[in-house]
Amino acid sequence: MPTPPAAPLLLGNEPGSFPHSVLAERHPAIIRQVRDSFPYGPGPRRALDALLANCTRGVVEPLPAGAHDRDRWDDWGAASYAGRSWFDLPWLWSESWFYRCLLEAVGYFAPGAWQGVDPFRPAKLRELDAPETDRELAALDALADLPPADRDRALLAGSLWGNRADLGFRLSAGGTGPGAAVPDLVADDSDAFWALLPGSGTLCLVADNAGRELVPDLLLIAHLLEQGRIDRVVLHVKPYPYYVSDATTADVLDAVRRIGAAPGAAASYGRVLWQAMTEGRLVPRAHAFSAAPLPFAELPGDLREEFASAVVTVVKGDLNYRRLVGDRRWPPTTPFADVTARFPGPVVALRTLKSDVVTGLDPATVKALDAAEGSRWRTGGTHALIQVNATCGRPGPE
Ligand SMILES: O=P(O)(O)OC[C@@]1(O)O[C@H](CO)[C@@H](O)[C@@H]1O
């Protein structure tokens, strides 16, 4: 499989571009949202104000000398990027750095009263407890009467579109109105996904957002385990709060409890999940690299081995898609298989489009989307894709 010549990296230094608006507008909005969410004392509030000035007008500054992960971040680029504007660096790096600096400002890692307090927890819980979640869980009652293939489709679609529920995204989501001229699903390899599930082995799911994305992800996992489509699932979550709504282990526990406490069929899904966790068939994992400012091309050895040995790795959401394809401006018709050829095992992307990066689309689809919606289809969260590379990491034909 030819690896195409690398396309340009996304940077945040083009005024008017989506990456620039995230750094210049969304991050300040997130700081204000966090500042208003908690009665932080004068110290963290001053630190948040300093971060606001630094991330919009300043340069990368090293983590405090005593930071537990300072060496790791120096290796990830903080040492070489020190002194440079956030806008002149790889956009993925600056975004990830922002969330690490935000946690520093609110004392998330420092010993003390605020250690481990998720600054995004109020928003996550509001979403998890929202009436929409009740409605989505109640919809499970109707699934029981569906033919198996329809139930498969419904639960996969729930996981896919759950990615649209993204708290940070809503802060400035443009979104196109209803009645888009092209089907919302711009690529659909779902048949290839189901063909990858032989009834045994391990599925890795690289989760994205908590709340109303994690709930349908867990429902899909429960379904796959209960139906014997897979023996075991490793659920990769973030080691600490990230990108506003990204899921941590605490969010997994909240979601499993929320599912189990719901009436009707949902309660049985909750029991399946709880039992699978106690039996080691559903294993949460919070690897440091899951919050790294790097593409998956730089996966560390242990994760490469894990994904290589999995039957399939399902990569959820926009940020993980960006990491999967290197956060580069590929021509949208660049084959997904070519760009993901070096991923260590079979990989499936379930993603709603919220940033400029996209690959693997038919030329006719791109033409119709551009004609109908300009470029908004790329970042509005109104369109989604299911893309599969079943051959990466597997020996090719002799
Ligand atoms: O991974 P998610 O939750 O689907 O999307 C997160 C995300 O869209 O929000 C960022 C903008 O703040 C994007 O850069 C990033 O890809």
The ligand as a MOL file (V3000), in Angstrom:
LIG
                    3D

  0  0  0     0  0            999 V3000
M  V30 BEGIN CTAB
M  V30 COUNTS 16 16 0 0 0
M  V30 BEGIN ATOM
M  V30 1 O -12.6660 14.5430 19.2800 0
M  V30 2 P -13.9730 15.2580 19.2120 0
M  V30 3 O -14.5160 15.5080 20.5860 0
M  V30 4 O -14.9460 14.5860 18.2950 0
M  V30 5 O -13.6930 16.6600 18.5610 0
M  V30 6 C -12.8240 17.4960 19.2090 0
M  V30 7 C -12.5110 18.6560 18.3120 0
M  V30 8 O -13.3740 18.7560 17.2420 0
M  V30 9 O -12.5770 19.8330 19.0440 0
M  V30 10 C -11.4200 20.5650 18.6660 0
M  V30 11 C -11.6520 22.0040 18.5520 0
M  V30 12 O -11.6350 22.4650 19.8760 0
M  V30 13 C -11.0120 19.9700 17.3860 0
M  V30 14 O -9.7860 20.3080 17.0430 0
M  V30 15 C -11.1310 18.5840 17.7740 0
M  V30 16 O -10.9220 17.7430 16.7450 0
M  V30 END ATOM
M  V30 BEGIN BOND
M  V30 1 2 1 2
M  V30 2 1 2 3
M  V30 3 1 2 4
M  V30 4 1 2 5
M  V30 5 1 5 6
M  V30 6 1 6 7
M  V30 7 1 7 8
M  V30 8 1 7 9
M  V30 9 1 7 15
M  V30 10 1 9 10
M  V30 11 1 10 11
M  V30 12 1 10 13
M  V30 13 1 11 12
M  V30 14 1 13 14
M  V30 15 1 13 15
M  V30 16 1 15 16
M  V30 END BOND
M  V30 END CTAB
M  END
